[in-house]
Amino acid sequence: MDDLYERLDRAIPQINALTSKVAKRDLIKMVRGVDHKMTELDQELVECRRKHKETIRYQELKQQAAELVDNLEKHITFAALIG
């Protein structure tokens, strides 16, 4: 999970480096969605600690968060290539 946070932390400066205001605005919206999913993941992690095992919901949320971060990184790359 720390990997997801590191990837998200690396993505934010890349977004700020973009010149297109429209792309930057859209990518910030995507970051908010990822952040919301990460909050859900953190809340479920508390439940996992309480039960002393990973729940199925935690695994699903982790997979969804990873997919969202992957998509965000792809969109950042695309926006950087477009200019």
MODELLER restraints for C-alpha pairs under 7 A, 6 or more apart:
rsr = mdl.restraints
at = mdl.atoms
rsr.add(forms.Gaussian(group=physical.xy_distance, feature=features.Distance(at['CA:4:A'], at['CA:66:A']), mean=6.64, stdev=0.5))
rsr.add(forms.Gaussian(group=physical.xy_distance, feature=features.Distance(at['CA:8:A'], at['CA:69:A']), mean=6.82, stdev=0.5))
rsr.add(forms.Gaussian(group=physical.xy_distance, feature=features.Distance(at['CA:11:A'], at['CA:73:A']), mean=6.80, stdev=0.5))
rsr.add(forms.Gaussian(group=physical.xy_distance, feature=features.Distance(at['CA:15:A'], at['CA:24:A']), mean=5.98, stdev=0.5))
rsr.add(forms.Gaussian(group=physical.xy_distance, feature=features.Distance(at['CA:15:A'], at['CA:27:A']), mean=6.96, stdev=0.5))
rsr.add(forms.Gaussian(group=physical.xy_distance, feature=features.Distance(at['CA:15:A'], at['CA:76:A']), mean=6.62, stdev=0.5))
rsr.add(forms.Gaussian(group=physical.xy_distance, feature=features.Distance(at['CA:16:A'], at['CA:24:A']), mean=7.00, stdev=0.5))
rsr.add(forms.Gaussian(group=physical.xy_distance, feature=features.Distance(at['CA:18:A'], at['CA:24:A']), mean=6.51, stdev=0.5))
rsr.add(forms.Gaussian(group=physical.xy_distance, feature=features.Distance(at['CA:18:A'], at['CA:80:A']), mean=6.43, stdev=0.5))
rsr.add(forms.Gaussian(group=physical.xy_distance, feature=features.Distance(at['CA:19:A'], at['CA:83:A']), mean=6.87, stdev=0.5))
rsr.add(forms.Gaussian(group=physical.xy_distance, feature=features.Distance(at['CA:20:A'], at['CA:83:A']), mean=6.87, stdev=0.5))
rsr.add(forms.Gaussian(group=physical.xy_distance, feature=features.Distance(at['CA:23:A'], at['CA:79:A']), mean=6.38, stdev=0.5))
rsr.add(forms.Gaussian(group=physical.xy_distance, feature=features.Distance(at['CA:30:A'], at['CA:72:A']), mean=6.69, stdev=0.5))
rsr.add(forms.Gaussian(group=physical.xy_distance, feature=features.Distance(at['CA:34:A'], at['CA:65:A']), mean=6.42, stdev=0.5))
rsr.add(forms.Gaussian(group=physical.xy_distance, feature=features.Distance(at['CA:34:A'], at['CA:68:A']), mean=6.07, stdev=0.5))
rsr.add(forms.Gaussian(group=physical.xy_distance, feature=features.Distance(at['CA:34:A'], at['CA:69:A']), mean=6.73, stdev=0.5))
rsr.add(forms.Gaussian(group=physical.xy_distance, feature=features.Distance(at['CA:37:A'], at['CA:65:A']), mean=5.98, stdev=0.5))
rsr.add(forms.Gaussian(group=physical.xy_distance, feature=features.Distance(at['CA:38:A'], at['CA:65:A']), mean=6.51, stdev=0.5))
rsr.add(forms.Gaussian(group=physical.xy_distance, feature=features.Distance(at['CA:41:A'], at['CA:58:A']), mean=6.35, stdev=0.5))
rsr.add(forms.Gaussian(group=physical.xy_distance, feature=features.Distance(at['CA:41:A'], at['CA:61:A']), mean=5.82, stdev=0.5))
rsr.add(forms.Gaussian(group=physical.xy_distance, feature=features.Distance(at['CA:41:A'], at['CA:62:A']), mean=6.53, stdev=0.5))
rsr.add(forms.Gaussian(group=physical.xy_distance, feature=features.Distance(at['CA:44:A'], at['CA:58:A']), mean=5.72, stdev=0.5))
rsr.add(forms.Gaussian(group=physical.xy_distance, feature=features.Distance(at['CA:45:A'], at['CA:58:A']), mean=6.67, stdev=0.5))
rsr.add(forms.Gaussian(group=physical.xy_distance, feature=features.Distance(at['CA:48:A'], at['CA:54:A']), mean=5.12, stdev=0.5))
rsr.add(forms.Gaussian(group=physical.xy_distance, feature=features.Distance(at['CA:48:A'], at['CA:55:A']), mean=6.01, stdev=0.5))
